[in-house]
Amino acid sequence: MKAQISIGTKWIVLFAATIMIVGCGNKNDTVTQAEKKDISAGVPAPSIEETKAIAEEGFIYGLPIVMNYAVHYEYFVDRNSGQFKAPFNEIANEHRVFTYQDTRVISPNSDTPYSAVGMDLRAEPLVLSVPAVEKKRYYSVQLVDSNTFIIGYIGSRATGNDAGDYMVAGPDWQGETPAGIKKVFRSDSQFAMAIFRTQLFNPQDMPNVIKVQSGYKARPRSAYLGKPATGAAPAINFPKINKELVKTNFFEYLDFALQFAPAGPDEKTIRDKLARIGIGAGKTFNFKDLSVEHKAAVGLGMKQGENKVDEKIANLGKDINGWRVSAAFGDREFYKGDWLLRAAAAKAGIYGNSAEEAMYPLGRKDASGQLLDGSKHNYTLTFAKGQLPPVNAFWSVTM
């Protein structure tokens, strides 16, 4: 999913020119209010240059979080999105492989029909149950929080192909683990997603995949125990998001998402910086009401942040025999506060697997170094005898 969050250069130049003519318009916008709080606390207010730098860093930090919200909104909230799967805490099984028409997530494969469940963990944990899967068939359940951190795996590699019950708990859960639960996974956010991948051997194998998918279950902890629910979480007014709205409301969406994702130790610095220009959980950053000066600073910062993300994507990993190979997906410990790597991973292919689960060699050029162009050439991919990719499940090339 390419988030289409760039702000055009002409737009930026127009604002820059306007600033020189009329200076600052709204004297009490979001950024100015945050500045006043700094001053009253004896902290120097950020300069225009600092505001731009914070917006740049904030865009890089927030891009995966906003992209994730856009996926959750289309998959689990907006029934008219054209990509809707199911309400939160209900599994949606796709009895098909994804095609070019599945546009919300980049680079889906056509080897593993997908199932998904958006997890609302505010009221209580969710128990995911998987059936016994025949040993030759690969399957995985990737657990991803709202930060796009991978919080764990269930499946052939991680837990084996036996049946089992697993619990996913939110950051505030303090209850007991029910008997029979094989493992508890902790989400750093109150919303998360489970992505199921079930191997399809050939088109005639789909009924067998459907049989496996029918054994996937998602139940609140209380339902798993056969008890009444402990109480419903309050209803949420999820703000509509699309590629046009996100251009000017990016930080408003970040404000909204952050309230469900308590800051980890590695996030304190960036969240403190964002607060200096009025961005953060419980805040409302209103771009359209900013002064001209602050609009230009924030817009330029976002554009520079996007440029850095694109540059990082272009240089991810290393070249091996003409293929670009990288490991860009993982848990919080994997990133260690490298927000640029996290943003590049999300924009290049949000919800990619960790290197332990899957590798993604990327090819854009042929053996002579020319960009691949199917309108001009046919191509042959050749492996020496006995040197097909060494894998434990499957390999494929997706174009």
N, C-alpha and C positions, 0 to 999 in steps of 0.2 A: 504494500500500500504506500504510494507516494503521497505525502500529506498535502502537497500543493500549498505550502505555507509561505512561499516567497512573496516579498513585497516589491513590486516592480521598481526598477531603477528610476524611471521617469517620475514616478510618484515621489520617491525620495528627493530627487532634484527639485521638484516643485515645492516641497515643504522647505527645503533648505533655502530656496530663493525667497519664499514667503517670510521666513524667519528674519532675513536681513532687512526686509522692508517694514514689517509690522512688529517684530519681536514677539514677546510672550503674550498669548491671549488670555486663557482661563487662569486666573491667579490662585485658584483654590482647587486644582484638580487632584487626582489620586496621588500623584508623585509629590505635589506640593504639601499635601496633608501629611504624608509620611515624613517629609523634610521637617515640618514644624515639630513633629514628635521628637525627631533627632535633636533639634535645636533646644527644645524644652528640657531634654535629658542631658544637655551639655555635650552632645555629639555633633560635629560639623555635618551639615547637610551635604549630600552628594552633589558634585558639580554636574554640569551637562555631560561632560566627558565620562564621569563615573557612572552616570545614569545609563549612558550608551553601553558601557562595559558590562554593567550588571544585566542589562537587557540581553546582551549577547550571551553571557554565561547562563542566564536564566532560560533562554531559548534552547540552548544545548542540553541543559539539565532537564527541561520540561518536555522536550519533543517526544520521547518515548511514552511519557505519562499521558500526554494529550492524544497521541496516536492510539494508545490503548483505550482511552475513553471513547474515541470515535468508533473503535471496533465493538466495544461493549454496547454502545448506544445502538448501532445498527443490528447487532446480533441478538441482543437480549432486551432491548427497550422499545425501539420503534418498529411496530408490527408492519408498517408500510414502507420500510426502507428498501425492500427488494432483496435484502440480505438477511432478514430476520430468521433466527433459528428456533428459539424457545425462550420463555420467561426465565429469570434467574432461578437456579436450583433445580432445573429440569433438563434432562439430557436430550439433545437433538442428534439423531443419527442420520447421516447422509448415506443413502444406499446407492452411491454413485461415486465416481472420481470427479475431482474438481476440473473445471475448464477455464478458458480465458474469460468467461462471463462472471466468474467469482472474483470480484475486483477488490474486496476490502482488505484481504491479506495478500502480500506479495509472495510469489514463488511457492505456491502450494504444489505438492507432488501429485502424480497420477498413479501411484503404486499403493497408497493406503487410504481407502475411503475414511473420511473424518467423522468423528462424533465430537460434540462439545457441550460443556455445561458452564454457564456463567455462575460463579459462586458468590452469593451474598452471605457473608459470615458474621454479620453484625449481631444477630440474635443468638446464634449457636453454631457449632461446627457442622460440617457436612460430611457424611460418610459415603465414600465411593466404593462400590462393590464391583469386582470383576469376576467373570466365570473362568473355569478351567479352559485354556486354549491349547489346541494340539501343539506339540513341541516344534513342529516344522514351521508353524506360522508365527511370524514376528508381530508383536503389538506393543504399543507404548501409550502411557497416559502421562503427558507432560503437564506439570502444575506451574502456573505462572501468575505472579501477583501483579498489582496495578502499576508497579514500577518497571515492569517487564523483567524482573528477576525470576529466574527459574528456581522454584522452591523444592523441587524434587521430581522423581519419576516413579511410576508403577509400570511394570511390564517385563517383557522377556529378558532384557539385560539387567534391569535393576532389581526385580523381585521374583523373576521366574514366571512360568506359565500356569502355575496352580491358581485355583480360585482363592479369593481373599477379600477382606474388608479393611479399608484404610480411611483414616479420618483427617480432614483438613480443618484446622482451627485458625481463627483470626488472631490479631495481635493482642487482644485484651482477654482472651478466654482463660479462665482459671479453674474450670471444672475437672471432673475425673474422666479418665479414659475408659470406655466400656470394655468389658471382657469380650474377647474375640477380635479386637482391632489389632491388626498385624503391625501397623506403624502409624504414627501421628506426624503430619506435616504442618509446619507453622508458616502461615502467610504473614508478611510484613504489612499487609493492607487488608482492609475489611471487605474488599471485593477482589476476586481472583478468577482464574479461568482454568479449566481442565481441558486439554486437547487430546483426544483419543485418536490414535492412528492404528488401523487394522490392516495387515497385509492382504493384498488381493493378488492371487497368482496368475489369473487370466480372466477374461470376461465371463467365462462359464462358472467361475468360482464365486460370483457375487452372492448366491444364496447361502454359501457357507460363511461369508463375511457377515451377512445379515443375521445369521444365527448367533455368531459371536457378539455382535452389537446388541442383540436382544437381551444378552446377559449383563450388560453394563447397567448399573443402577446408581442413583444419587438420592440420598435421603438425609433429612436433618437428623441430628443425633437423637432427638426425642423420638422420631418415627422409627429409627433403627432399634431403639430400646422398647418400642411399643408403648410409649408413654405420651401424654398430651404435650403439646408444644409449650416451651417455657415462656413464651411471649413473643409477639411480633415486633420486628424492628419498625421504626416510624417510616411512613411513606416518604419518598423522595421525588422532588420535581426535577427530573433530569433535563438539563438544558439541551435543546436541539443543537446538533453540530453537523456541519457539512464543510466542503472545501472552501466555500466562499466566506462563511461565518468565521472560520478559524483564522483567516488572514488578519482580521482586526480584533478578534476576541480571544486570541491565543492565550493570553495570560488570565483572562476570566475563566477559561476552561481549566487552566492549571490551578487557580484558586479553588475551584469546585472539587477537582480530583484530590488535592492535597489534604482536604479535611478527612478523607477516608484512609490516609496513609501516614501514620505517625512517623516523624523523622527518625532515621537511624543516626548513630554517632557520626557517620561519614557525611551526613546531609546538613549538619548544624551550620557549617560555614556558608554554604550556598543559600540556605533558607534565611539566615540572618541578613545576607546581602539583599535578597529579594524583598525582605520586609522593609528595607531602607527606601524602596521606591513603591511601597504599598502593595506588594504581591505576597500571598501566602494563604494558608488555610484560614477560613473564616473572613477573608477580605474580599473586596470586589474591585478588581482593577478594571476601570472603564476606559478603554483606549479612546473611544470617540469623544470623550469629554476632556481629554488632555489638552494642555496648551499646545500651540503649534510647535514651540520649541521642544517640549517633551515628546510630542508625537514623532518629530524628526529623529530625536535621540533614540527613542525606543525602536522606531522602524529601522534605522540604520544598524542598531545593535542586533536586531533579529536577523537582518539580511546578512550581516557579517557572520553571525552564528550559523546560519544555514550554509554559507559558503565553506565554513570550516568543516561542517558535517560532510558535505559533498566531497571535499578534498580528502577527508579521512576515509571515506568509502573507497575512493579511487586508489588509496594506498594501503588498504587493509591486507594483512598477510604477506605472503611472499610467492614469487613465481617458481613453480616446479614444472619443468617440462612443458612450458607454455600455458599452464593453468594457474590461476590465482587461488592459493589455498590459505585459509585463515580460520582462526578460532575466535569468534566474536560474541558468543552467547554463553551466559552462565548465571550464577547466583550473585548475591551481594558481595561475597568474599572474592569472587572472580574479578569483578570490576574494581574493587578497592577505591571507589570514588572517582573512577575515570569516566566522567559523564560524557565526554566526547566519543569514547569507544562505544558506550551504551547507545548513544544517539545514532551513531553510524550503523550499528547492528540493527537497530529498529527500522531505520529508513531503508536499509538495504534488504531486509527480510524479517520483519517483526515476527517474534515467536519462533525463531530458528532454534534448533536443538544445540545443546552443549556438545563439545567435541567428543565426549565419551559416548554419546548416543548417535551422532551423525556427523559426517564431514561434507562440506559443500565446495568442491573445486569449481571455479567460475572461469569460463572461457569466452573471450570476446574476439580473439584473433586466430587466424589459421597458422599453419606451420611456417609460413613465410613472413608472418608478422602483420598481415593485412587484416583489417576489420572484417568480421564475418558479414556477408551480404547475400542472403538467399535469393535476391532478385537477379544476381549476376552469376552465381556459382552454385554447383552442387558440391557437397562435402562428404568425405569418407573418414570415419573414425576407426583407426586400426590398432589392434592389440597384438603383440607377439604371442605365439603359441604358448599356452600355459601361463599367461601373464594378465589374465583378467583381474579386475580389482579384488583384493582379498577382503571379503566382508562376511559378517555372520548372519546377515538377513537378506538384503537386496541392494542392488545399485542400479541407477538409471540415469539417462540424460534427458533433461527437460528443456525444451526450446520455447 
